[in-house]
Amino acid sequence: MPTPLPPFDLDVLRTFVAIVDHGGFTRAAERVGRTQSTISL
């Protein structure tokens, strides 16, 4: 039996998609309502 995967944080996925969609950390941070430093972390 394969080892189950750990739970995936959908907020992290949304943030990653925002970075790609908006072309950078600063604009993505504005979109998801977080600071740029939090997004880049």
Biopython code that builds the backbone (N, CA, C, O; Angstrom):
import numpy as np
from Bio.PDB.StructureBuilder import StructureBuilder

atoms = [
    (1, "MET", "N", (0.845, -1.175, 0.000)),
    (1, "MET", "CA", (0.000, 0.000, 0.000)),
    (1, "MET", "C", (0.901, 1.252, 0.000)),
    (1, "MET", "O", (1.814, 1.346, 0.820)),
    (2, "PRO", "N", (0.653, 2.214, -0.913)),
    (2, "PRO", "CA", (1.487, 3.412, -0.972)),
    (2, "PRO", "C", (1.274, 4.313, 0.242)),
    (2, "PRO", "O", (0.204, 4.329, 0.852)),
    (3, "THR", "N", (2.308, 5.049, 0.567)),
    (3, "THR", "CA", (2.237, 5.991, 1.678)),
    (3, "THR", "C", (1.326, 7.157, 1.296)),
    (3, "THR", "O", (1.488, 7.731, 0.219)),
    (4, "PRO", "N", (0.369, 7.519, 2.158)),
    (4, "PRO", "CA", (-0.516, 8.648, 1.824)),
    (4, "PRO", "C", (0.261, 9.964, 1.782)),
    (4, "PRO", "O", (1.224, 10.157, 2.524)),
    (5, "LEU", "N", (-0.169, 10.851, 0.913)),
    (5, "LEU", "CA", (0.452, 12.164, 0.806)),
    (5, "LEU", "C", (0.009, 13.049, 1.960)),
    (5, "LEU", "O", (-1.111, 12.909, 2.452)),
    (6, "PRO", "N", (0.876, 13.962, 2.398)),
    (6, "PRO", "CA", (0.458, 14.885, 3.455)),
    (6, "PRO", "C", (-0.611, 15.832, 2.916)),
    (6, "PRO", "O", (-0.697, 16.035, 1.705)),
    (7, "PRO", "N", (-1.421, 16.409, 3.787)),
    (7, "PRO", "CA", (-2.444, 17.343, 3.316)),
    (7, "PRO", "C", (-1.799, 18.525, 2.591)),
    (7, "PRO", "O", (-0.736, 19.003, 2.985)),
    (8, "PHE", "N", (-2.450, 18.983, 1.537)),
    (8, "PHE", "CA", (-1.922, 20.085, 0.743)),
    (8, "PHE", "C", (-2.643, 21.371, 1.098)),
    (8, "PHE", "O", (-3.871, 21.405, 1.180)),
    (9, "ASP", "N", (-1.879, 22.421, 1.305)),
    (9, "ASP", "CA", (-2.435, 23.722, 1.676)),
    (9, "ASP", "C", (-2.896, 24.456, 0.411)),
    (9, "ASP", "O", (-2.073, 24.904, -0.387)),
    (10, "LEU", "N", (-4.202, 24.572, 0.236)),
    (10, "LEU", "CA", (-4.740, 25.222, -0.956)),
    (10, "LEU", "C", (-4.402, 26.708, -1.006)),
    (10, "LEU", "O", (-4.342, 27.290, -2.089)),
    (11, "ASP", "N", (-4.182, 27.324, 0.142)),
    (11, "ASP", "CA", (-3.792, 28.733, 0.169)),
    (11, "ASP", "C", (-2.428, 28.918, -0.500)),
    (11, "ASP", "O", (-2.206, 29.913, -1.190)),
    (12, "VAL", "N", (-1.529, 27.978, -0.301)),
    (12, "VAL", "CA", (-0.214, 28.039, -0.942)),
    (12, "VAL", "C", (-0.370, 27.917, -2.454)),
    (12, "VAL", "O", (0.294, 28.631, -3.206)),
    (13, "LEU", "N", (-1.233, 27.028, -2.899)),
    (13, "LEU", "CA", (-1.475, 26.870, -4.330)),
    (13, "LEU", "C", (-2.072, 28.141, -4.928)),
    (13, "LEU", "O", (-1.644, 28.576, -5.997)),
    (14, "ARG", "N", (-3.047, 28.738, -4.261)),
    (14, "ARG", "CA", (-3.645, 29.993, -4.740)),
    (14, "ARG", "C", (-2.601, 31.099, -4.841)),
    (14, "ARG", "O", (-2.605, 31.882, -5.790)),
    (15, "THR", "N", (-1.715, 31.157, -3.864)),
    (15, "THR", "CA", (-0.658, 32.165, -3.875)),
    (15, "THR", "C", (0.283, 31.938, -5.045)),
    (15, "THR", "O", (0.656, 32.889, -5.732)),
    (16, "PHE", "N", (0.669, 30.701, -5.279)),
    (16, "PHE", "CA", (1.553, 30.373, -6.402)),
    (16, "PHE", "C", (0.902, 30.761, -7.734)),
    (16, "PHE", "O", (1.553, 31.345, -8.601)),
    (17, "VAL", "N", (-0.363, 30.439, -7.889)),
    (17, "VAL", "CA", (-1.082, 30.787, -9.116)),
    (17, "VAL", "C", (-1.149, 32.313, -9.280)),
    (17, "VAL", "O", (-1.014, 32.822, -10.392)),
    (18, "ALA", "N", (-1.356, 33.033, -8.187)),
    (18, "ALA", "CA", (-1.401, 34.496, -8.249)),
    (18, "ALA", "C", (-0.054, 35.060, -8.686)),
    (18, "ALA", "O", (-0.009, 36.024, -9.451)),
    (19, "ILE", "N", (1.034, 34.481, -8.216)),
    (19, "ILE", "CA", (2.364, 34.937, -8.622)),
    (19, "ILE", "C", (2.539, 34.770, -10.127)),
    (19, "ILE", "O", (3.010, 35.680, -10.809)),
    (20, "VAL", "N", (2.162, 33.617, -10.633)),
    (20, "VAL", "CA", (2.286, 33.352, -12.064)),
    (20, "VAL", "C", (1.355, 34.264, -12.861)),
    (20, "VAL", "O", (1.779, 34.878, -13.840)),
    (21, "ASP", "N", (0.098, 34.356, -12.452)),
    (21, "ASP", "CA", (-0.893, 35.155, -13.181)),
    (21, "ASP", "C", (-0.546, 36.643, -13.220)),
    (21, "ASP", "O", (-0.784, 37.312, -14.225)),
    (22, "HIS", "N", (0.014, 37.157, -12.126)),
    (22, "HIS", "CA", (0.246, 38.595, -12.024)),
    (22, "HIS", "C", (1.695, 38.988, -12.289)),
    (22, "HIS", "O", (2.047, 40.166, -12.216)),
    (23, "GLY", "N", (2.521, 38.017, -12.593)),
    (23, "GLY", "CA", (3.881, 38.306, -13.036)),
    (23, "GLY", "C", (4.859, 38.753, -11.977)),
    (23, "GLY", "O", (5.891, 39.336, -12.307)),
    (24, "GLY", "N", (4.573, 38.502, -10.731)),
    (24, "GLY", "CA", (5.535, 38.867, -9.699)),
    (24, "GLY", "C", (4.947, 38.813, -8.305)),
    (24, "GLY", "O", (3.739, 38.677, -8.112)),
    (25, "PHE", "N", (5.846, 38.924, -7.342)),
    (25, "PHE", "CA", (5.450, 38.795, -5.948)),
    (25, "PHE", "C", (4.647, 39.999, -5.451)),
    (25, "PHE", "O", (3.688, 39.833, -4.697)),
    (26, "THR", "N", (5.028, 41.193, -5.863)),
    (26, "THR", "CA", (4.359, 42.392, -5.355)),
    (26, "THR", "C", (2.898, 42.433, -5.781)),
    (26, "THR", "O", (2.015, 42.645, -4.950)),
    (27, "ARG", "N", (2.638, 42.234, -7.066)),
    (27, "ARG", "CA", (1.248, 42.264, -7.545)),
    (27, "ARG", "C", (0.449, 41.082, -6.991)),
    (27, "ARG", "O", (-0.734, 41.222, -6.679)),
    (28, "ALA", "N", (1.085, 39.938, -6.872)),
    (28, "ALA", "CA", (0.400, 38.783, -6.291)),
    (28, "ALA", "C", (0.030, 39.047, -4.838)),
    (28, "ALA", "O", (-1.054, 38.672, -4.389)),
    (29, "ALA", "N", (0.923, 39.687, -4.111)),
    (29, "ALA", "CA", (0.651, 40.012, -2.707)),
    (29, "ALA", "C", (-0.559, 40.924, -2.590)),
    (29, "ALA", "O", (-1.407, 40.727, -1.719)),
    (30, "GLU", "N", (-0.643, 41.917, -3.461)),
    (30, "GLU", "CA", (-1.808, 42.805, -3.458)),
    (30, "GLU", "C", (-3.079, 42.012, -3.744)),
    (30, "GLU", "O", (-4.119, 42.264, -3.136)),
    (31, "ARG", "N", (-2.999, 41.070, -4.655)),
    (31, "ARG", "CA", (-4.165, 40.276, -5.061)),
    (31, "ARG", "C", (-4.676, 39.382, -3.930)),
    (31, "ARG", "O", (-5.883, 39.271, -3.718)),
    (32, "VAL", "N", (-3.755, 38.747, -3.208)),
    (32, "VAL", "CA", (-4.176, 37.806, -2.157)),
    (32, "VAL", "C", (-4.256, 38.454, -0.773)),
    (32, "VAL", "O", (-4.613, 37.794, 0.202)),
    (33, "GLY", "N", (-3.920, 39.765, -0.688)),
    (33, "GLY", "CA", (-4.056, 40.482, 0.579)),
    (33, "GLY", "C", (-2.988, 40.166, 1.599)),
    (33, "GLY", "O", (-3.258, 40.113, 2.799)),
    (34, "ARG", "N", (-1.767, 39.955, 1.120)),
    (34, "ARG", "CA", (-0.643, 39.709, 2.017)),
    (34, "ARG", "C", (0.502, 40.637, 1.639)),
    (34, "ARG", "O", (0.459, 41.302, 0.604)),
    (35, "THR", "N", (1.520, 40.677, 2.480)),
    (35, "THR", "CA", (2.671, 41.506, 2.164)),
    (35, "THR", "C", (3.564, 40.797, 1.153)),
    (35, "THR", "O", (3.501, 39.578, 0.999)),
    (36, "GLN", "N", (4.392, 41.571, 0.472)),
    (36, "GLN", "CA", (5.306, 41.000, -0.513)),
    (36, "GLN", "C", (6.286, 40.049, 0.162)),
    (36, "GLN", "O", (6.608, 38.996, -0.389)),
    (37, "SER", "N", (6.756, 40.408, 1.339)),
    (37, "SER", "CA", (7.714, 39.538, 2.026)),
    (37, "SER", "C", (7.101, 38.200, 2.422)),
    (37, "SER", "O", (7.778, 37.172, 2.397)),
    (38, "THR", "N", (5.828, 38.213, 2.785)),
    (38, "THR", "CA", (5.145, 36.965, 3.127)),
    (38, "THR", "C", (5.009, 36.077, 1.894)),
    (38, "THR", "O", (5.200, 34.864, 1.970)),
    (39, "ILE", "N", (4.681, 36.682, 0.772)),
    (39, "ILE", "CA", (4.525, 35.920, -0.459)),
    (39, "ILE", "C", (5.851, 35.309, -0.902)),
    (39, "ILE", "O", (5.897, 34.144, -1.298)),
    (40, "SER", "N", (6.920, 36.085, -0.836)),
    (40, "SER", "CA", (8.211, 35.570, -1.295)),
    (40, "SER", "C", (8.771, 34.512, -0.359)),
    (40, "SER", "O", (9.594, 33.694, -0.770)),
    (41, "LEU", "N", (8.337, 34.519, 0.884)),
    (41, "LEU", "CA", (8.790, 33.503, 1.846)),
    (41, "LEU", "C", (8.265, 32.157, 1.428)),
    (41, "LEU", "O", (8.526, 31.157, 2.097)),
]
sb = StructureBuilder()
sb.init_structure("model")
sb.init_model(0)
sb.init_chain("A")
sb.init_seg("    ")
for serial, (resi, resn, name, xyz) in enumerate(atoms, 1):
    if name == "N":
        sb.init_residue(resn, " ", resi, " ")
    sb.init_atom(name, np.array(xyz, "f"), 0.0, 1.0, " ", f" {name:<3s}", serial, name[0])
structure = sb.get_structure()
